[in-house]
Amino acid sequence: MLRRTFPAASLHVSIITVIVIFSSLLEIGQSNDNSQVTCSTTCVAQNSIGLRYGKYCGVGWSGCPGEKPCDDLDACCKVHDDCVGKKGMNNVKCHEKFKRCIKKVQKSGKPGFSNVCPLDVVVPVMDQGMDMAIMFSQFGNSKVEL
């Protein structure tokens, strides 16, 4: 019998990603309807696993209109924010385009703006988060075969 094994680090990142996404969804769900998401004018690197990165990256986190992204990864997040703002949070094409963008940033080898949250930690978390977003987006779409 063949057993498939997964590296411990990969499993650890996967578990953390699931916890972060669910806790973020709970936080959003508990906010009252009259609250507004405040926008960021500063580059933030908080909790690289929980993800508030730059001005535009993170669930419920966005830059103020006209703010320039902190780096190339933050620019990917800005484009994603704009895309889902126009096409809806369940737009799989927005999520897939975002995944391509962050992979391109990672392959470029350029450092991000933060030493606290390095890209080699942040990008895999974002990638797995988008995989989950794509999966959840497909639940309500009768045209997609799972």
C-alpha positions in Angstrom: 0.0 0.0 0.0 1.4 3.4 -1.0 1.3 6.2 1.5 1.6 9.7 0.4 3.5 11.9 2.8 3.5 15.7 3.0 6.3 17.8 4.3 5.6 19.0 7.9 6.2 22.7 6.8 3.6 22.4 4.1 1.0 20.9 6.4 1.8 23.6 9.0 1.2 26.4 6.5 -2.0 24.7 5.3 -3.4 24.5 8.8 -2.5 28.0 9.6 -4.0 29.2 6.3 -7.3 27.5 7.1 -7.3 29.0 10.7 -6.5 32.5 9.3 -9.2 32.4 6.7 -11.9 31.2 9.1 -10.9 33.7 11.8 -11.0 36.5 9.2 -14.4 35.4 8.0 -15.6 35.4 11.7 -14.2 38.8 12.2 -15.9 40.2 9.1 -19.2 38.5 10.1 -19.1 40.0 13.6 -18.6 43.5 12.4 -21.8 45.5 12.5 -23.5 46.6 9.3 -22.8 50.3 9.8 -19.1 49.9 10.1 -16.8 50.8 7.2 -13.5 49.2 6.3 -10.9 51.9 6.9 -8.3 52.3 4.3 -4.6 52.3 4.8 -2.1 55.1 3.9 0.9 53.3 5.4 2.8 50.2 4.6 1.9 47.6 7.2 3.6 44.2 7.9 1.5 42.6 10.7 1.3 38.9 11.3 2.6 37.6 8.0 0.6 34.5 8.5 -2.7 36.3 9.4 -1.9 38.7 6.6 -2.0 42.4 6.7 0.7 43.2 4.2 1.3 46.6 2.6 -1.7 48.8 2.0 -3.9 46.4 -0.1 -3.2 42.8 1.0 -5.4 41.0 3.5 -9.0 40.1 4.1 -11.0 43.3 4.7 -7.9 45.4 4.3 -7.4 47.9 1.5 -5.5 51.0 0.6 -7.1 54.5 0.4 -8.0 55.7 -3.1 -4.9 57.1 -4.9 -2.5 55.4 -2.5 0.5 53.8 -4.3 1.2 50.1 -3.4 4.2 49.4 -1.1 5.8 46.9 -3.5 5.0 44.6 -6.4 3.2 42.1 -4.2 1.0 44.9 -2.8 0.3 46.0 -6.4 -1.0 42.5 -7.1 -3.4 42.9 -4.1 -4.5 46.3 -5.4 -5.3 44.9 -8.8 -7.2 42.0 -7.1 -9.1 44.5 -4.9 -10.1 46.5 -8.0 -11.1 43.4 -9.9 -13.4 41.9 -7.1 -14.7 45.4 -6.5 -16.0 45.5 -10.1 -16.8 41.8 -10.7 -17.7 40.5 -7.2 -15.9 38.5 -4.6 -16.9 35.2 -6.2 -15.2 36.0 -9.5 -12.8 33.1 -10.1 -10.9 34.9 -12.9 -10.0 37.7 -10.5 -8.6 35.1 -8.1 -6.7 33.2 -10.8 -5.2 36.5 -12.2 -4.1 37.3 -8.6 -2.4 33.9 -8.2 -0.5 34.4 -11.5 0.6 37.9 -10.3 1.9 36.8 -6.9 3.8 33.9 -8.5 5.4 36.3 -10.9 6.5 38.5 -8.0 7.9 35.5 -6.1 9.8 34.3 -9.2 11.3 37.8 -9.8 13.4 37.4 -6.6 12.9 41.0 -5.7 12.6 41.6 -1.9 9.4 42.9 -0.5 9.2 46.1 1.5 9.2 44.3 4.8 11.8 42.2 6.5 9.3 41.2 9.2 7.0 39.5 6.7 9.2 38.1 3.9 7.7 37.2 0.5 8.7 33.5 0.9 6.3 33.3 3.8 3.6 35.7 2.6 3.2 34.4 -1.0 2.4 30.8 -0.1 -0.2 31.9 2.4 -1.9 34.1 -0.2 -1.7 31.4 -2.8 -3.4 28.9 -0.5 -6.0 31.5 0.5 -6.8 32.1 -3.1 -7.2 28.3 -3.7 -9.8 28.3 -0.9 -11.5 31.4 -2.3 -11.7 29.7 -5.7 -13.1 26.6 -4.2 -15.8 28.5 -2.3 -16.6 30.6 -5.3 -17.3 27.5 -7.3 -19.9 26.2 -4.9 -22.6 28.6 -6.2 -21.6 28.3 -9.8 -23.5 25.6 -11.7 -21.3 26.0 -14.8 -18.1 24.8 -13.0 -17.3 21.1 -12.7 -15.5 20.2 -9.5 
